Amino acid sequence: MGELPASAVLRIIRKATGMRVGRDAGLLLAEILEEIGTGLAAEAGRYARHAGRRTVKASDLKLAYKR
């Protein structure tokens, strides 16, 4: 598995649905979230570099998320 702990992802699904969750569903959501998060982080990094910074700020992530 990747970076996100399965237990955290399972909790997210349980909180959102109020239902029991199969481990396979949790693992799949973790994979999807990591893919989305990686894309957002890469885009935010491009914004930071464009601004001449070596640090990604929350504002970079917000901008990446909006686009």
C-alpha atoms as one frame of an Amber mdcrd trajectory, in Angstrom:
protein
   0.000   0.000   0.000   1.000   3.616  -0.430   1.291   6.486   1.991  -2.244
   6.675   3.400  -3.054   4.299   6.251  -5.947   1.991   5.455  -7.507   2.589
   8.881  -7.772   6.342   8.243  -9.372   5.839   4.842 -11.820   3.286   6.234
 -12.785   5.792   8.946 -13.414   8.459   6.301 -15.781   6.171   4.412 -17.555
   5.044   7.600 -18.024   8.672   8.691 -19.371   9.678   5.285 -21.747   6.749
   4.912 -22.513   5.402   8.375 -22.018   1.942   6.890 -19.582  -0.906   7.293
 -16.743  -0.792   4.786 -14.934  -3.576   2.993 -11.156  -3.424   3.174 -10.973
  -3.534  -0.641 -13.062  -0.334  -0.811 -10.717   1.371   1.637  -7.645   0.323
  -0.305  -9.151   1.535  -3.564 -10.125   4.906  -2.105  -6.617   5.275  -0.653
  -5.160   4.637  -4.103  -7.505   7.187  -5.696  -6.809   9.818  -3.030  -3.057
   9.344  -3.390  -3.315   9.782  -7.154  -5.354  12.970  -6.771  -3.089  14.262
  -4.006   0.043  13.599  -6.024  -1.368  15.548  -8.950  -2.361  18.474  -6.732
   1.038  18.515  -5.060   2.839  18.514  -8.407   0.691  21.388  -9.670   1.263
  23.320  -6.434   4.991  22.755  -6.842   4.844  24.290 -10.307   3.128  27.377
  -8.860   5.755  27.678  -6.123   8.607  27.361  -8.637   6.938  29.921 -10.891
   6.839  32.317  -7.920  10.575  31.737  -7.383  10.086  29.767  -4.170  11.395
  26.415  -3.034   8.568  25.997  -0.542   5.027  24.925  -1.405   2.532  27.025
   0.517  -1.116  26.427   1.328  -2.013  29.110  -1.211  -0.280  27.055  -3.940
  -2.372  24.026  -3.009  -5.560  26.089  -2.926  -4.839  27.430  -6.396  -4.050
  23.955  -7.712  -7.274  22.609  -6.200  -9.365  25.368  -7.804  -7.924  24.624
 -11.244
